[in-house]
Amino acid sequence: IALNALRLIDTTIGEEIVDQPARKLSLHEGQIVEIARALSTGAEVLLLDEPTANLTAGETAKLFSVLKRLARDEGIGIVFVSHRMREIRELCD
């Protein structure tokens, strides 16, 4: 079930982290797991509060790619809270 949920987000990351204890995951990987958990319960809307606060620029770019694809391809609604207006402008439609 976990692997299928992770594959909704990223087809490669699931294989890499599905058997890892949560304490060994990076912040980005932990956020991916949290998003996958929400999606596996049938969530139609994700509420993300400052999800990039502790991410690197590369991890932020990966997260944005995932969020954009979920909204576009899966029809998932995303409420994104951030103090960084650049992020808001990049994600909002």
ABEGO torsion letter per residue (X at the ends): XAAAAAAAABAAAAAAAAABBAAABBAAAAAAAAAAAAAAAGBABBBBBGAAAABBAAAAAAAAAAAAAAAAAAGBBBBBBBABAAAAAAABX
